[in-house]
Amino acid sequence: MGRKPTISRDGLLTIAEEIVNADGPQTLTIDALAKAAGISKGGVQYAFASKDDLIRALVDRWTTQFDALIPDVQTVGPIGFVRAYIAAMRSSQAVIGAKMAGLMIAYMQNPKNRLSTVQWYSAILEKMGDTQEARTAKAAFLAVEGLFALRIWGVESNLDWQSQLDDIEAIFLDHTFGKDQQSPQPDR
């Protein structure tokens, strides 16, 4: 009968997030995680075979949490989806800024991870369709993603994230509903 694990894979991910938040993504190593969790390096490697596996698991965890905040495009339509997407970006800005930047760069170095990301974006863009409404929604979606990419590369320190999202949303809603029409209030 084997020894009962003292910490779960999910518990290790929580500790890994704490390391990233406290000291930055460059300090996340298998050794650092083992030390912070109070277990052996082998214990960490039992849960995550490599640092790449650990990073992938963190990104998968954050993606799952983020995806839970947004509805399916086909359920709410492209306009509803982009409005919900902007709201989700607003509410998750701390996660995006503190955790994602350095780890996303490391994550994207693996071709398998890039393919998974391309598939995620391709599925969303395909589900939006090709109507005029969908093209407007796609433009706003891509603007938000451009802002996200700037955050990954560290440019956000020169930008006010909330103001930029406000501007994208205002342009999107003005274009969608017209400046003279009453647009529905975004969910916040």
C-alpha positions as CSV (number, residue, x, y, z in Angstrom):
1,M,0.0,0.0,0.0
2,G,1.5,3.3,-1.1
3,R,1.8,6.5,0.9
4,K,-1.2,8.8,0.8
5,P,-0.4,12.0,-1.1
6,T,-0.2,15.0,1.1
7,I,-1.1,17.5,-1.6
8,S,-3.2,17.3,-4.7
9,R,-2.4,18.4,-8.2
10,D,-5.0,21.2,-7.8
11,G,-3.3,22.2,-4.5
12,L,0.0,22.4,-6.3
13,L,-1.5,24.6,-9.0
14,T,-2.8,27.0,-6.3
15,I,0.7,27.1,-4.8
16,A,2.2,27.7,-8.3
17,E,-0.2,30.6,-8.7
18,E,0.9,32.1,-5.4
19,I,4.6,31.8,-6.5
20,V,3.8,33.6,-9.8
21,N,1.8,36.3,-8.1
22,A,4.4,36.9,-5.4
23,D,7.6,36.7,-7.3
24,G,6.8,36.6,-11.1
25,P,6.6,33.8,-13.7
26,Q,10.3,33.5,-14.0
27,T,10.6,32.1,-10.5
28,L,8.2,29.2,-11.1
29,T,10.3,26.1,-11.2
30,I,9.7,22.5,-10.2
31,D,12.2,23.1,-7.3
32,A,10.5,26.3,-6.1
33,L,7.1,24.6,-6.2
34,A,8.4,21.6,-4.3
35,K,9.9,23.8,-1.6
36,A,6.8,26.0,-1.3
37,A,4.5,22.9,-1.1
38,G,6.8,21.2,1.5
39,I,7.2,18.1,-0.7
40,S,10.0,16.5,-2.7
41,K,10.8,17.5,-6.3
42,G,9.8,13.9,-7.2
43,G,6.4,14.6,-5.6
44,V,5.9,17.6,-7.9
45,Q,7.1,15.6,-10.9
46,Y,4.6,12.9,-10.1
47,A,1.9,15.5,-10.7
48,F,3.7,17.4,-13.5
49,A,6.4,15.7,-15.5
50,S,8.0,18.9,-16.5
51,K,7.8,22.7,-16.1
52,D,6.0,22.8,-19.5
53,D,3.3,20.4,-18.1
54,L,3.0,22.6,-15.1
55,I,2.6,25.8,-17.2
56,R,0.1,24.0,-19.5
57,A,-1.9,23.0,-16.4
58,L,-2.0,26.5,-15.1
59,V,-3.0,28.0,-18.4
60,D,-5.7,25.3,-18.8
61,R,-7.0,26.1,-15.3
62,W,-7.2,29.8,-16.1
63,T,-8.8,29.2,-19.5
64,T,-11.4,26.9,-17.9
65,Q,-12.2,29.6,-15.3
66,F,-12.4,32.3,-18.0
67,D,-14.5,30.2,-20.4
68,A,-17.0,29.7,-17.5
69,L,-17.6,33.5,-17.6
70,I,-18.6,33.6,-21.3
71,P,-21.6,32.1,-23.0
72,D,-21.5,30.1,-26.2
73,V,-21.6,32.3,-29.3
74,Q,-24.4,30.3,-30.8
75,T,-26.5,30.7,-27.7
76,V,-26.3,34.5,-27.4
77,G,-25.2,35.6,-30.9
78,P,-22.1,37.5,-31.8
79,I,-23.2,40.8,-30.2
80,G,-24.1,39.1,-26.9
81,F,-20.9,37.1,-27.0
82,V,-18.6,40.1,-27.4
83,R,-20.4,42.0,-24.7
84,A,-20.0,39.1,-22.3
85,Y,-16.4,38.7,-23.5
86,I,-15.6,42.3,-22.7
87,A,-17.3,41.9,-19.3
88,A,-15.3,38.8,-18.6
89,M,-12.0,40.6,-19.6
90,R,-12.9,43.4,-17.1
91,S,-13.5,41.0,-14.3
92,S,-10.4,38.9,-14.9
93,Q,-7.9,41.7,-15.4
94,A,-6.0,40.9,-12.2
95,V,-5.5,37.3,-13.4
96,I,-4.5,38.4,-16.8
97,G,-2.0,41.0,-15.6
98,A,-0.4,39.2,-12.7
99,K,-0.3,35.6,-13.9
100,M,-0.7,35.3,-17.6
101,A,2.0,37.5,-19.2
102,G,5.2,35.6,-18.7
103,L,3.5,32.2,-18.6
104,M,1.7,32.7,-21.9
105,I,5.0,33.5,-23.6
106,A,6.4,30.2,-22.3
107,Y,3.2,28.4,-23.1
108,M,3.1,29.5,-26.7
109,Q,6.7,28.2,-27.3
110,N,5.3,24.7,-27.5
111,P,3.8,23.9,-30.9
112,K,1.1,21.7,-29.3
113,N,-0.1,24.6,-27.2
114,R,-0.1,27.0,-30.1
115,L,-2.3,24.6,-32.0
116,S,-4.7,24.3,-29.1
117,T,-4.9,28.1,-28.9
118,V,-5.4,28.5,-32.7
119,Q,-8.3,26.0,-32.5
120,W,-9.9,27.9,-29.6
121,Y,-9.9,31.2,-31.5
122,S,-10.9,29.6,-34.8
123,A,-13.9,27.9,-33.3
124,I,-15.1,31.2,-31.8
125,L,-14.6,33.1,-35.0
126,E,-16.4,30.4,-37.0
127,K,-19.3,30.3,-34.7
128,M,-19.8,34.0,-35.0
129,G,-20.7,33.6,-38.7
130,D,-20.3,36.1,-41.5
131,T,-23.2,38.6,-41.2
132,Q,-22.7,42.3,-40.9
133,E,-23.5,42.0,-37.2
134,A,-20.9,39.2,-36.9
135,R,-18.2,41.2,-38.7
136,T,-18.8,44.1,-36.3
137,A,-18.6,41.7,-33.3
138,K,-15.4,40.1,-34.7
139,A,-13.8,43.5,-35.0
140,A,-14.5,44.3,-31.4
141,F,-13.4,40.8,-30.3
142,L,-10.1,41.2,-32.2
143,A,-9.6,44.7,-30.6
144,V,-10.0,43.2,-27.2
145,E,-7.6,40.4,-28.1
146,G,-5.1,42.9,-29.4
147,L,-5.3,44.6,-26.0
148,F,-4.7,41.3,-24.3
149,A,-1.7,40.6,-26.5
150,L,-0.2,44.0,-25.5
151,R,-0.6,43.0,-21.9
152,I,1.2,39.7,-22.5
153,W,4.1,41.7,-23.9
154,G,4.1,44.1,-21.0
155,V,2.9,47.2,-22.9
156,E,-0.2,47.5,-20.7
157,S,1.8,49.5,-18.1
158,N,1.4,52.4,-20.5
159,L,-2.3,51.8,-20.9
160,D,-5.3,52.1,-18.6
161,W,-6.9,48.6,-19.2
162,Q,-10.4,49.6,-18.1
163,S,-10.4,52.8,-20.2
164,Q,-9.3,50.9,-23.3
165,L,-12.1,48.3,-22.7
166,D,-14.5,51.1,-22.3
167,D,-13.4,52.7,-25.6
168,I,-13.7,49.4,-27.5
169,E,-17.1,48.7,-26.0
170,A,-18.3,52.2,-26.7
171,I,-17.2,52.1,-30.4
172,F,-18.6,48.6,-30.7
173,L,-22.0,49.6,-29.2
174,D,-22.2,52.8,-31.2
175,H,-21.5,51.0,-34.4
176,T,-23.9,48.2,-33.6
177,F,-26.8,50.2,-32.2
178,G,-26.1,53.7,-33.7
179,K,-25.3,56.8,-31.7
180,D,-28.9,57.9,-31.7
181,Q,-30.4,54.6,-30.6
182,Q,-30.6,53.4,-27.1
183,S,-28.3,50.5,-26.6
184,P,-28.8,47.9,-23.9
185,Q,-26.6,48.5,-20.9
186,P,-23.6,46.2,-20.7
187,D,-23.5,43.6,-17.8
188,R,-20.8,44.7,-15.3
